[in-house]
Every structure is written in structure tokens, then in C-alpha cells.
């Protein structure tokens, strides 16, 4: 027991630390890491092992440094022990660390000691020493000054917190087994907490007296001091403590309890005297005197003289005031003094409580041995994570259901669309609005005229190319017929009709396709004209201007429309606020889950995981309550909105407006569908004409090559014929010869009469007139027919054509030939003298006139196998 040296203050008690034996904790822990983890892991944790070893060595040396440094050492070592406890099983079990035995001596009976092969005794001893150091720090301050007494009170409060933490968390585990000491038992830890709290409250009382507080306040604080001492005395008088402490301790605590009870009676009597309650004043003074007398008689010997002096002084003050009060009552008040047993308990006021040590001793942030995670902790963490996920999932589903419920209910009430319609802010369904925007972006109905004109232009270009190609072949056939008439049997090359049959068949098919395409174009134009009124609504910008308006009632009896609309708007704003709050609550849940890491707490937990889980999962309770309150508020608000909307619908005739709006929606949908249909047909036609133009251009090139080849052959044959006529022919008289021409598209050979061998087209034996290879038109895919079946450019099949038919406006697939050749009917008249259609004259159509004298004039009496130019039956007007 240590005493305060301040002569003006009461004597107080301090607790000394427990002592221990030296212990090698480094080697057993390192061996465990090597065996159960790896040598590499042990090397990585070498610093932590050395730190733990040094902390234990400092604890063994005892209090050599300053008290604050000793306090910090004990706190650090305790947190290190928590890290060790969750990772290193120390017990007599053969699979555990069984070579470590902690030994500690009793703080009050130094000859008694306890040795245990578990870490609980070590932790209990460290906590006991932490409380002892705090109590010593409290006595180290100068309690003659106000600040010193305040600091002393804080240290005593911390000491009480350490003993309370020992009692609640470790003492029970450390007391298990045969080897234990009383000082770390639950009973002793509780007694020390009460004793230290009494001394902390005593410091507060001393400051209260120094500040000159009222007698009533001083009485309350003093009585609480006495109660704390009485609680400590009760524990000391019961087993196992009644035979464990010195008589001086027992006497000190007993006298302190009586002293502060009597002090409270004295201070309370002063207040009663001011109130002239003399009878109770006398009773309180007698009670205080009797308490002091009984304590002096029954307490053991060995109390400090300073304490006895304080009791004597207080007893004298009590007797003096009692004598004065009795005289005044006998002379003036004549009141009956009540017995002490009938008096109510004195009022109390506690100014102190044990400091919570959970944060101070929290080892969850301890980095020591952090890389070692036992399986039990990992499994516990997984289970806790599942619990958190279940909470998050359940609450998220509630939030989503709440938002979906609000959306559906508002949709059923046509809100907020009806309010927006009243304000002129019309809205289309999102899908329909996107369709209309797509129509307007591509030009709308007004842009169809330009695309129809593109169809016309492309059709005209194709007609021009077709006419030009036919003219090339017709011109060549006419010239060939003229020479054949002029030279008779000497003109031995094949007729043009036998060579150009395939080309002419293909041109005829192209002409048929163009005819069908023109019919489809006409149907598209008719469809645009017929539905222009329907599609005109799509040209309205914005499209919402085409919707009907929600008008106010023409006549109103009570003019409550504005109030109803305003209340409904306010309710909708409140509903939106609730929705925003739900989004924030969901984000808050996710953020809490992201930051919720209890692994360090699991690693340092010494109790049940279930208790830790319940404590940690309770963090989410307040958010769950807020979610429930939000959903309940939304349900009430939706009921209110329903009633308000019923009034709104009745006043503004909402049903008629909805019907009108739905009709507008359907009209817009029909217009969009018709526009898309026409647009698709036009696009199909444009693709058709572009593809057809490529095909005709290809055939035209083939025809040009054919005509050029025939012209070269024509000049060579004319030279041969003229030599025959002039007698200059070098042919062998025994054989007659000439050119043998294959049909267009087939390989051919040139034979000369003066040669017995067949030559290739590039090896004609005429040095002055090199032979040009005969024309070989490549095999090209034919163009599919352009259907005239409605709808324009649709998927229906056209009427049957000779040998093959094809869908309208469809691009030819790779490898699919055009329709097979179609033989021209003999009865069809070909009139090439007219343009493709009235009023048109293209640049390719007006060919330059033929120069006179360039060719021999053909005999026009000979019928041509082909119609004259510009006589195609497909372009007859």
C-alpha cells in the first residue's frame, strides 16, 4: 500500500504490479511457423518474433522506466498477445505449442504463484499490471491543486477501466485450472474497480469542496464516494478475498466508507439547517456520528494515522453542529426527531465511471503476424461475409421492389404524363419517339420525293445504257448485212445474228426487268401520294406538337383546380425525394460492405464468433430501419397520390384526353410503319438500279469489244476479197478457204487457204494486217427480274417468265445466274425511232451522225435479222 504525501488531502491506495519469471517465447513460436507454414514464412516474420521477444523481456524487468512508458509497454504487449492467441495455439496438447509455460506471482501475496500453459494467464497479468500502473499514476499527481486532482481522477478512471476489462474478458479464463492466483480472479478485479472508482470520485469531491459548491451538491458527491467504498468493502468481506488482504487494507476501506457517509450527512445537514428542517438535521447528524463510532470500534488495527485524524476532525464537527441543532430545537422549533431507520437514503451523484478500454486495447489494427491466417478465422470470415451479403441482398431487393411498385402505380394513374400534358409538356412513349426521330433524321416524308427522283434518274440512266448497247449491236449487224449483199458468196464470215444471240437475249431480259421496275416505281409513287396525308404528321417538329392538349374545364364551380394540381405536384415531388433517398441508402449499404473488414477482429477475438457476428452485423440495423421507414412512407404517399389523382381526373375529364392521346399514338405509329415500308421499298429499288447499271455496263463493254473485233475482221476479209477479185490471191487453187467464226462466247480458230495448219487468234499469217483475237464475252451473272407484283419491291414473286423468274429488287446472289435467255417473239414489232419515254433525250442517246464514205453503202433491200435501231418493244410509248 502506498500513501499520498500531501498533508492536506486524504490518504489513498495504489496497487503494485505482479511479477513474473523469464521466458523464451521466441523459439517455440518460430518452430511452430516452420512446421505448420514454412521456413520462408518464419524468415518473413522474423521482425515480429523479435519484437514480441523484446516486449516480453521489458515486461520481465519490471517498472524501471517512467509510468507513462510502462503503461504504453503493457498496452503494446497486450495487443501483441491478442495477435499471438489467434495464430499460435499454446496448450499442453502435443500438436500445439506445449513448451511455453507462463508463471506469475500474486500481487498481494508474493509467495503465491500460478503457472499455466495457456496465454490467458499472461493476458490477465498484463491487464492487472496496466490497472496498477494507472493507479500509481493517479497517486503521482499533486492533489493539492485543482489540476492535479483532475489528472489523478482521470488516471484512477483508466485504472478502473483496466480492472473492469480484466473482470469481463480474461479473469474467468485465467482462473480455470488448479494453478491460479486470487488477484486476477473475477471477484478481486471487481473489488479493485470499485476501490479505484471511489478514489476517482474522492478527487472530484475534493475539487467540489475547493470550488465552494453548495452543501447539497457536496453531500451527493460525498455519498457516492462512500457507496463505492462500501461496495469494495463488501467484496473484501466475502470469499475468496476475506482471507487474502492485509488488515490495513480492510481497515482503510471500512473507515473510508464510514468517513464519506458521515461527510455526506454533515453536508446534507448544513442544507437542512438553511431550510430550518431541524428535526431531520438532528437525525442526519446523529446518523453520521454513529457511523464513525461504529467504524472506529469494528475496523481492524493498522489504519493510517492521517485517516484517523480526518475521522476525528469530522466527528468533532458533527457533534458541534448536533449540539447547536438540539439547543435550537428545544428552545424554538420543538420538533420531534425521527429515528434514523425512517430517514430516506441520502441522494447520490456519480461523477466518474470506468474508462472503456476496448479501443485502447483493440488489436484489430495490429500488424504483427498479419500474414498468418488460421483456417478457423478464414472460415469464420466467409460465414460473416455470407451474412452481410444476405443483408445487402435482402435490403436491395426491398429497395428495387419499392421503386418498381412506385413506377407501376404511377403508370396506372398515368402520372406524371397527365400533369405534364396540362403544362404543355407532352411526351411520347420512348420507343415511338425514337422511331419518329429516326424518320425525321433521314428526311421524313418530305424527303421521299427526292428519293423517288433518284429512282427516276437511275432508271433513265439504265435505259440510256441499254439503248446505246442495242445500237452498237444493231449497227454492226447492219454493216455486216450490207457487205454480205455486196460480195455475195465471197463474204464467208458468220452472220452477226449467230454470234450475238446470247448478248441480245440478255439485253432483252434487262429491258424486261426495267419494265417491271418502272411498274414498281409507279406503285411506290402512288403509295406516297395516297398516304401523304397520313405521313404528314411525321413532319411536325417537335412531334409532341401533334398530340392533343389537356385543357382546363370551361366552367368551374368552386375554382379548386389549381389547389388540386398543386397538391398533386407536391406529392409527386415528395415521391421523387423518397426515390432519391432509396438510391442513397443502397449506395450506403454497398459502401459499408466494401469497408466492412472484420478479419483483424476475428484474429484477435477471444470470445464466441457468434457474439462478434451479432455485434458487427448490427452496424447495418440503422440502414435497414431507414429503408423500412422509406418504404412505409412511400406506401402512405402513394395512397395520398391515388386520392388526389382521382380528383384531378374527375375535374379535367382525363379519360377523354387519354382516349384522344391513344388515337394520336396509333396514328403516329401507322405513319411510321407506312414510311418505313415505303422507305424500305425505295432503298430496295435503288439497290436494284445500281446493280442493274453495273450489269448493263458490263454487257455494253462486251458488245463494244465484239464490235471492235468484228470491224478488224471485216477489214481483213475485205482485203482478201479485193485480192481475189484482182487475181492477186496466193491461195492454193485446189482448196477454197475462209474464216470460220464461232458464236459469241465460244473459242474460235482462223484458217487460211494457203496453210494446212490451224492457228491461234493471235497468230494470223498476215504481216501487214495483224490478226486481232476474236471476241470472247465472259460469262456474267444475269440480272434478276424486277417484280411488278404488289407491294412494290416486296417479297412476292413476279409472274412467270420464260425459264426463270426472280424476286423484285433483290440483289443477285454470288454465283446465281441472271434469268436464262428469252427468245424474242417474231410478232413483236421493234420501234427504235422513239425515245425511252416522252420528253427525254439523254446525252448517250443522241449518237453523232455517220460520216459519209467511211463504209460502203449497204443495200437496204436486204432484210436485217434484227430490227432497226430505236425499235425496241420495251420502250414503246
DAHU-V482294 format. One record per pair of residues at least 4 apart in sequence whose ideal C-beta (glycine too) atoms are under 7 Angstrom apart, sorted by the first residue. I is the first residue (numbers start at 0). J is the second residue. Records with the same first field share a line. If there is no record, write none. Layout:
BEGIN
I: J / J
END
This chain:
BEGIN
0: 12 / 247 / 248
1: 13 / 138
2: 10 / 303
3: 8 / 10 / 11 / 138 / 142
5: 141 / 142 / 143
7: 143
8: 142 / 143 / 205
9: 201 / 306 / 309
10: 303 / 305 / 306
11: 138 / 198
12: 194 / 251
13: 134 / 135 / 138
14: 106 / 130 / 131 / 134 / 191
15: 106 / 131
16: 62 / 106 / 128 / 131 / 132
17: 103 / 104 / 106 / 124 / 127 / 128 / 182
18: 61 / 104
19: 58 / 59 / 102 / 103 / 124
20: 102
21: 59
22: 55 / 99 / 101
24: 28 / 51 / 52 / 55 / 99
25: 29 / 48 / 52
26: 30
27: 31 / 96 / 98 / 99
28: 32 / 48 / 87 / 96
29: 33 / 41 / 48
30: 34
31: 35 / 87 / 96
32: 36 / 40 / 41 / 44
33: 37 / 38 / 41
36: 40 / 371
38: 42
39: 43
40: 44
41: 45
43: 370
44: 48 / 368 / 370
45: 49
46: 50
47: 51 / 367 / 368
48: 52
49: 53
50: 54 / 367
51: 55 / 79 / 83
52: 56
53: 57
54: 58 / 72 / 75 / 76 / 79
55: 59
56: 60
57: 72
58: 72 / 76
62: 69
64: 68 / 69
65: 69
66: 70 / 132 / 135 / 136 / 139
67: 71
68: 72
69: 73 / 132
70: 74 / 129 / 132 / 133
71: 75
72: 76
73: 77 / 125 / 128 / 129 / 132
74: 78 / 129 / 359 / 360
75: 79
76: 80 / 125
77: 81 / 122 / 125 / 126 / 360
78: 82 / 360 / 362 / 365
79: 83 / 365 / 367
80: 84 / 118 / 121 / 122 / 125
81: 85 / 362 / 365 / 603
82: 86 / 362 / 365 / 367 / 368 / 602 / 603
83: 87 / 118
84: 118 / 605
85: 373 / 376 / 602 / 603
86: 368 / 371 / 373 / 602
87: 96
88: 95 / 96
89: 95 / 96 / 99 / 116 / 117 / 118
90: 95 / 97 / 116 / 117
91: 97 / 116
92: 97
93: 97
97: 116
99: 116
100: 114 / 116
101: 114 / 115 / 120 / 121
102: 112 / 114
103: 112 / 113 / 120 / 124 / 180
104: 109 / 111 / 112
105: 109 / 111 / 112 / 180 / 181 / 182
106: 127 / 182
107: 182 / 243 / 244
108: 243
111: 180
112: 180
113: 120 / 178 / 179 / 180
114: 178
115: 120 / 176 / 178
118: 122
119: 123 / 169 / 172 / 173
120: 124 / 173
121: 125
122: 126 / 169
123: 127 / 165 / 169 / 170 / 173 / 183
124: 128 / 183
125: 129
126: 130 / 161 / 164 / 165 / 169
127: 131 / 165 / 182 / 183
128: 132
129: 133 / 161
130: 134 / 158 / 161 / 162 / 165 / 191
131: 135
132: 136
133: 137 / 154 / 157 / 158 / 161
134: 138 / 155 / 158 / 195
135: 139
136: 154
137: 151 / 154 / 155 / 158 / 198
140: 147 / 150 / 151
141: 147
142: 147 / 148 / 151 / 202 / 205
143: 147
144: 148
145: 149 / 206 / 209
146: 150
147: 151
148: 152 / 202 / 205 / 206
149: 153 / 206
150: 154
151: 155 / 202
152: 156 / 199 / 202 / 203 / 351
153: 157
154: 158
155: 159 / 195 / 198 / 199 / 202
156: 160 / 199 / 351 / 353 / 354
157: 161 / 354
158: 162 / 195
159: 163 / 192 / 195 / 196 / 199 / 353 / 354
160: 164 / 353 / 354 / 355 / 356
161: 165 / 356
162: 166 / 188 / 191 / 192 / 195
163: 167 / 192 / 353
164: 168 / 356 / 360
165: 169 / 170 / 183 / 188
166: 170 / 185 / 188 / 189 / 192
168: 605
169: 173
170: 174 / 183 / 184 / 185 / 188
171: 185
173: 179 / 183
174: 179 / 184 / 185
181: 187 / 239 / 240 / 243
182: 187
183: 187 / 188
184: 188 / 239
185: 189
186: 190 / 234 / 239 / 240
187: 191 / 240
188: 192
189: 193 / 234
190: 194 / 231 / 234 / 235 / 240
191: 195
192: 196 / 353
193: 197 / 227 / 230 / 231 / 234
194: 198 / 231 / 252
195: 199
196: 200 / 227 / 351 / 353
197: 201 / 224 / 227 / 228 / 231 / 255
198: 202
199: 203 / 351
200: 204 / 220 / 223 / 224 / 227 / 349 / 350 / 351
201: 205 / 224
202: 206
203: 207 / 220 / 350 / 351
204: 208 / 220 / 221 / 224
205: 209
206: 210
207: 212 / 216 / 217 / 220
208: 217
212: 216 / 217
213: 217
214: 218 / 266 / 267 / 269 / 270
215: 219 / 270
216: 220
217: 221 / 266
218: 222 / 263 / 266 / 267 / 270 / 345
219: 223 / 346 / 347 / 348
220: 224 / 348 / 350
221: 225 / 259 / 262 / 263 / 266
222: 226 / 260 / 263 / 345 / 346 / 347
223: 227 / 347 / 348 / 349
224: 228 / 259
225: 229 / 256 / 259 / 260 / 263
226: 230 / 347
227: 231
228: 232 / 252 / 255 / 256 / 259
229: 233 / 256
230: 234
231: 235 / 252
232: 236 / 252 / 253 / 256
233: 237
234: 240
235: 240 / 241 / 244 / 249 / 252
236: 241
237: 241
239: 243
240: 244
244: 248 / 249
246: 250 / 299 / 300 / 301
247: 251 / 301 / 302
248: 252
249: 253 / 299
250: 254 / 298 / 299 / 300 / 301 / 302
251: 255 / 302 / 303 / 306
252: 256
253: 257 / 294 / 298
254: 258 / 294 / 298 / 302 / 306 / 310
255: 259
256: 260
257: 261 / 290 / 291 / 294
258: 262 / 309 / 310 / 313
259: 263
260: 264 / 287 / 290
261: 265 / 287 / 290 / 291 / 313 / 317
262: 266 / 313
263: 267 / 345
264: 268 / 283 / 284 / 286 / 287
265: 287 / 313 / 316 / 317
267: 271 / 283 / 345
268: 272 / 280 / 283 / 284 / 320
269: 273
270: 274
271: 276 / 279 / 280 / 283
272: 280 / 324
276: 280
277: 281 / 324 / 327 / 328 / 332 / 334
278: 282 / 328 / 334 / 335 / 336 / 337
279: 283 / 337 / 342
280: 284 / 324
281: 285 / 321 / 324 / 325 / 328 / 336
282: 286 / 336 / 337 / 339 / 342
283: 287
284: 288 / 317 / 320 / 321 / 324
285: 289 / 321 / 339
286: 290 / 339
287: 291 / 317
288: 292 / 314 / 317 / 318 / 321
289: 293
290: 294
291: 295 / 310 / 313 / 314
292: 296
293: 297
294: 298
295: 310
298: 302
302: 306 / 307
304: 308
305: 309
306: 310
307: 311
308: 312
309: 313
310: 314
311: 315
312: 316
313: 317
314: 318
315: 319
316: 320
317: 321
318: 322
319: 323
320: 324
321: 325
322: 326
323: 327
324: 328
325: 329
326: 330
327: 331 / 332
328: 332 / 333 / 334
337: 341 / 342
356: 360
357: 361
362: 603
363: 599 / 600 / 603
364: 599
365: 603
372: 376 / 377
374: 378
375: 379
376: 380 / 598 / 601 / 602
377: 381
378: 382
379: 383 / 601 / 608
380: 384 / 597 / 598 / 601
381: 385
382: 386
383: 387 / 597 / 612 / 615
384: 388
385: 389
386: 390 / 612 / 616
387: 391 / 592 / 595 / 616
388: 392
389: 393
390: 394 / 616 / 619
391: 395 / 588 / 592
392: 396
393: 397
394: 398 / 588 / 623 / 626
395: 399 / 585
396: 400
397: 401 / 626 / 630
398: 402 / 581 / 584 / 585 / 626
399: 403
400: 404
401: 405 / 581 / 630 / 633
402: 406 / 578 / 581
403: 407
404: 408
405: 409 / 574 / 578 / 633 / 637
406: 410
407: 411
408: 412 / 637
409: 414
412: 641 / 644
413: 417 / 657
414: 418 / 571 / 644
415: 419 / 571
416: 420 / 426
417: 421 / 549 / 653
418: 422 / 567 / 568
419: 424 / 425 / 426
420: 425 / 548 / 549 / 656
421: 549 / 564 / 651
425: 543 / 546
426: 543
427: 431 / 432 / 435 / 542 / 543
428: 432
429: 433
430: 434
431: 435 / 664 / 667 / 668
432: 436
433: 437
434: 438 / 671
435: 439 / 537 / 542 / 667 / 671
436: 440
437: 441
438: 443 / 537 / 671 / 674
439: 443 / 537 / 540
441: 446
442: 446
443: 537 / 538
444: 531 / 534 / 535 / 537 / 538 / 674
445: 538
446: 450
447: 451 / 527 / 677
448: 452
449: 453
450: 454 / 681
451: 455 / 523 / 524 / 527
452: 456
453: 457 / 685
454: 458 / 520 / 681 / 684 / 685 / 688
455: 459
456: 460
457: 461 / 685 / 688 / 689 / 692
458: 462 / 513 / 516 / 517 / 520 / 688
459: 463 / 839 / 841
460: 464 / 692
461: 465 / 513 / 688 / 691 / 692 / 695
462: 466 / 513 / 835 / 874
463: 467 / 841 / 843 / 844
464: 468 / 692 / 695 / 696 / 699
465: 469 / 506 / 509 / 510 / 513 / 695
466: 470 / 835 / 844
467: 471 / 699 / 843
468: 472 / 506 / 695 / 698 / 699 / 702
469: 473 / 506 / 871
470: 474 / 846 / 868
471: 475 / 702 / 703 / 706
472: 476 / 499 / 502 / 503 / 702
473: 477 / 865 / 867 / 868
474: 478
475: 479 / 495 / 706 / 709
476: 480 / 495 / 496 / 863 / 864 / 865
477: 481 / 857 / 863
478: 482 / 854 / 857
479: 483 / 494 / 495
480: 484 / 857 / 861 / 863
481: 485 / 855 / 857 / 858
482: 486 / 490 / 713 / 855
483: 490
484: 857 / 858 / 861
485: 855 / 858
486: 490 / 720
489: 720 / 723
490: 716
491: 737 / 738
492: 712 / 716 / 738 / 740
493: 497 / 498 / 740
494: 864
495: 499
496: 500 / 864 / 865
497: 742
498: 740 / 742 / 743
499: 503 / 743
500: 504 / 742
501: 505 / 743 / 744 / 820
502: 506 / 698 / 701 / 702 / 743 / 776
503: 507
504: 508 / 820 / 821
505: 509 / 698 / 781 / 817 / 820
506: 510 / 698
507: 511 / 821 / 823
508: 512 / 781 / 782 / 817 / 818 / 821
509: 513 / 691 / 694 / 695 / 782
510: 514 / 871 / 873
511: 515 / 784 / 873
512: 516 / 691 / 782 / 784 / 785
513: 517 / 785 / 873
514: 518 / 873
515: 519 / 784 / 785 / 786 / 787 / 797 / 807
516: 520 / 684 / 687 / 785
517: 521
518: 522 / 787
519: 523 / 684 / 785 / 786 / 787 / 791 / 792 / 807 / 808
520: 524 / 684
521: 525
522: 526 / 789 / 791
523: 527 / 677 / 680 / 681 / 791
524: 528
525: 529
526: 530 / 677 / 791
527: 531 / 677
530: 534 / 673
531: 535
533: 669 / 670 / 673
534: 670 / 673 / 674
536: 545 / 666 / 667 / 670
537: 670 / 671 / 674
539: 544 / 545
545: 663 / 667
546: 660 / 663
547: 656 / 659 / 660 / 663
549: 651 / 656
551: 560 / 651
552: 560 / 650 / 651
555: 560
559: 563
560: 564 / 650
561: 565
562: 566
563: 567 / 643 / 646 / 647 / 650
564: 568 / 647
565: 569
566: 570 / 643
567: 571 / 640 / 643 / 644 / 647
568: 572
569: 573
570: 574 / 636 / 639 / 640 / 643
571: 575 / 640
572: 576
573: 577 / 636
574: 578 / 633 / 636 / 640
575: 579
576: 580
577: 581 / 629 / 632 / 633 / 636
578: 582
579: 583
580: 584 / 629
581: 585 / 629
582: 586
583: 587
584: 588 / 622 / 625 / 626 / 629
585: 589
586: 590
587: 591 / 622
588: 592 / 622
589: 593
590: 594
591: 595 / 618 / 619
597: 601 / 615
598: 602
599: 603
600: 604 / 611
601: 611
604: 608 / 611
606: 610 / 611
608: 612
609: 613
610: 614
611: 615
612: 616
613: 617
619: 623
620: 624
621: 625
622: 626
623: 627
624: 628
625: 629
626: 630
627: 631
628: 632
629: 633
630: 634
631: 635
632: 636
633: 637
634: 638
635: 639
636: 640
637: 641
638: 642
639: 643
640: 644
641: 645
643: 647
644: 648
645: 649
646: 650
647: 651 / 653
648: 653
652: 656
653: 657
654: 658
655: 659
656: 660
657: 661
658: 662
659: 663
660: 664
661: 665
662: 666
663: 667
664: 668
665: 669
666: 670
667: 671
668: 672
669: 673
670: 674
671: 675
672: 676
673: 677
674: 678
675: 679
676: 680
677: 681
678: 682
679: 683
680: 684 / 790 / 791 / 792
681: 685
682: 686
683: 687 / 792 / 808
684: 688 / 792 / 808
685: 689
686: 690 / 808 / 810
687: 691 / 785 / 808
688: 692
689: 693
690: 694 / 810 / 811
691: 695 / 782
692: 696
693: 697
694: 698 / 779 / 782
695: 699
696: 700
697: 701 / 779
698: 702 / 779
699: 703
700: 704
701: 705 / 776
702: 706
703: 707
704: 708 / 774
705: 709 / 743 / 774 / 776
706: 710
707: 711
708: 712 / 771 / 773 / 774
709: 713
710: 714
711: 715 / 771
712: 716 / 738
713: 717
714: 718
715: 719 / 765 / 768
716: 720 / 738
717: 721
718: 722 / 768
719: 723
720: 724
721: 725
722: 727 / 728
723: 728
729: 753
730: 736 / 752 / 753
731: 752 / 753
734: 752
735: 752
736: 750 / 751 / 752
738: 749
739: 747 / 748 / 750
740: 747 / 773
741: 745 / 746 / 747 / 773
743: 774 / 776
744: 775 / 776
746: 775
747: 760 / 773
748: 757 / 758
749: 758 / 760 / 763 / 770
750: 757
751: 764
754: 764
758: 762 / 763 / 764
760: 770 / 772 / 773
761: 770 / 772
763: 769 / 770
765: 770
780: 811 / 815 / 816 / 817
781: 816 / 817 / 818
782: 811 / 817
783: 805 / 806 / 809 / 811 / 817 / 818
784: 797 / 800 / 804 / 805 / 818
785: 807 / 808
786: 795 / 796 / 797 / 806 / 807
787: 797
788: 793 / 795 / 796 / 797 / 807
789: 793
792: 807 / 808
793: 807
794: 806
796: 804 / 806
797: 804 / 807
799: 804
800: 804 / 818 / 821
801: 821
802: 818 / 819
803: 818 / 819
805: 809 / 818
811: 815 / 817
823: 827
827: 872
828: 872
829: 866 / 870 / 871 / 872
830: 870 / 875
831: 866 / 867 / 868 / 869 / 870 / 871
832: 869 / 870
833: 869 / 874 / 876
834: 839 / 840 / 844
835: 839 / 874
836: 876
837: 876
840: 844 / 845
849: 853
863: 867
866: 870
END
